[in-house]
Amino acid sequence: MGRYTGAVCRLCRRQGEKLFLKGTRCQTEKCGVAKRAFPPGQHGKGKRQKLSNYGVQLKEKQKVKRIYGVMEKQFRKYFKIASKTKGVTGKVLLQLLERRLDNVIFRMGLGTSRAQARQIVRHNMVAVNSRRVNIPSFLIDKDDLVEIKTKDKAKVKIKDNLELSKDRTVPSWLEFSAVDMKAKVSRLPEKGDIQQQIQEQLIVELYSK
């Protein structure tokens, strides 16, 4: 199955909470969840069926996949790496997702959403340690320097994104300079740095069956 290309507000409504897939639009009255706080579809307003334990675990996995824009095959790969890495599997999994280059660009405020940040990376506008990288899944490491390297015309749009994202706090693991549009990775991200509530243990339980 290819990447989902439909209305992303349906994903938030299906999840029952804001996943901020549309960036700043999700903070306005135009937000789909705010306007229609029920699942999409013909029977969306009907009585919600109680989920089984498996259903709860699956829903949490789908939530994290949608937040980071990752497909199932890649998500399973991250879980496999996390399960073989020293430390708590669930927390290592979230750290891997946070270390993605498209997520770093989003965290810097250079993209109003992760989808837009992914586009910035793919358009070859980002350099890591002075080398251009156009792979959104590229994993940054401690002491890496991430910066925007593109023509001035393209930088204007990214500066507009910075203005739109000014109310979003840059996490403490990034030493960010808005003027230079660059950031140094001072440490690896931790679960406490993630703004959204994620129950990663449910995902571990799901994949451990």
N, C-alpha and C positions, 0 to 999 in steps of 0.2 A: 504494500500500500504506500502511495506517495504522501508527501506532506499535505496537511490539511490546508485548503485554500478558501474555505467558506467564511461565514461571518464569525469572527472570534468572540463576539458578545454571547453567542450561543454556548460557547465553551464555558464561560463564566457562569451563565445561568444554569447550565447542566451541573456545574460544580457546586452551585449554591453560594458562591462568594466571589469577590472581585479578585481576579488574577493579574490585573493591570497589564493586559495584553495590548491595549491601545494607548499606553502611556498617560499623558495628561488628560486625555478625553475621559478616562475612567474616574477622574476626580470631579467631573462636572455633572450637571443634571441630565446630560445626554447618555450617561452610563446605562447600559442595558439592564444591569442588575438592579439599579436604583429605580428604573422605570417599570420593569416587570420582574419582580422578585419571585419568580417561579420557573420551573424547568421549561425549555422550549418544546414545541410539539402540540398536537391536538389535545392531549390529555395532561398538559403541563399543570393546569390549575387544579387537577384532581387530587385526591388524597395520596400523599407520598407513602410508598411501600417501605417498610422497615428493612434496612439492609442487613444481610448476614455478615459474619466476621470477614468472610472472603470479599464480600461487596465493599466493606469499609476499607479493607487493605487495597483493593483494586482502585477504588476512588482516589485514595491518597497517592498512589503511584501515578495515575492519570493526571492528577493535579500538578505534581512536580514536573512531569514530562511537558505539560502545557506551559507552565511558568517559564521553563528554560528553552522551550521550543526544540525538544529532542525527540527523535523517533525511537520506537521500541528496540530496534537492533542496537542502536548506539547506547541507549539507556542500559540495556543488559550488559554491554561491554563495560560501561562505567561500574556497574555493580560487581562484575567479575573482578575488575581491578581492585575495587574497594575491599572485597572479601579476602583478597590475597595480600593486602597491605596491612602493616602493623597499625593497630588502633581499633577504635569502635567502627564497625563496618558502615553503619548508617551515617555517622558524622563524616567519615572519609568520603562517602558517596556525595554528600552535599558539598564538601570541599572541592571535589573534582568538578562539579557542575559550576561552582562559583569561580573556578580558575579558568573557565572557558574565556577566550579572548572577546567574543561578542558580549558576554556578561560583564567583563571588565569595562568595556566601552560604555555599556549601559550604566554601570555603577559610577562611572566618571561623570555621567550626565551629558555625554556627547550624543546620545541617542535617547529619544523620549520613550522608546520601548526597546525590548530586546530584538524584535524583528527589524527595527530600523538600525539598531547597532550592528546586527548581522549584515545588513546591506552595506553599511559603511566599511566593514571589514572586507567584504567580498569585492568592493569597488577599489580595493588596493590603496586605501587611504591611511592605513595604520602601519606603524613600524614598531617592532619589538627589538630593543637593543640595537637600534639603527638599521635593522633589516626589515624590509617590507614583508608583511604576512597577510595573506588574504584567505586564511582558513579560519572560519568562526570557531571551530572546536579546538584550536591550538591552545594548549595549557600553559599559562604563565607560571613563573616560579618566583621565589623570593629574590629580591634585588633586581628584578627585571624592570626595564624602563619602557613604558608604553606611551606612544605619542602619535599625534596626527601629522601625517606628511602628505600634503596634497596642495593643489593650486589654491590661490587666494579666493577664487570664485566659489569653490566648494567649501572653503573654510567659513564663509559667510553663513551658509545653511547650518553648519555645525554650531556656530556661535549662537544662532537663533535657538537651536536645541538646548544649549546651555542656559539660555534665558528662560525657556519654558520649563526647564528642570531645576531651576534655582531653589525651589522649596524642598527638593529631595536631597537628603544628607549623603555626602560621599562617605563610605565606610572608612574606619580608622586604619584599615590595613593598606590603604592607598594614600600616598603622599601626593596630592593632586594640586596642580597649578592651572587655574582656569585661564590665565593670561597666555601661557605657553601651550595649553591643551595637551599636557603630558602628566604622567603619574609614575611614581616609583612604587613598586610592590615592597612595602616595608616588612611584611610578614604574610604568611599564608592565611586565608580566611578561615573563620571558625563558625560554628552554628549560630552563636550569639550575634554574628554580624548580619545574618539574614533577617530582613524586616518582616517577611511573611511567616505565619505559623505553619510549620511542617512537622508531621509526626513520622520521622524517618524510620522508626522501629517497625511501623506497620508495613513498610516496603520490604524491609529485611525479612519479616515474617512471611510475606507473600512469596518472595523468591526462594525462601528456605524450605518450602514445602516439597 
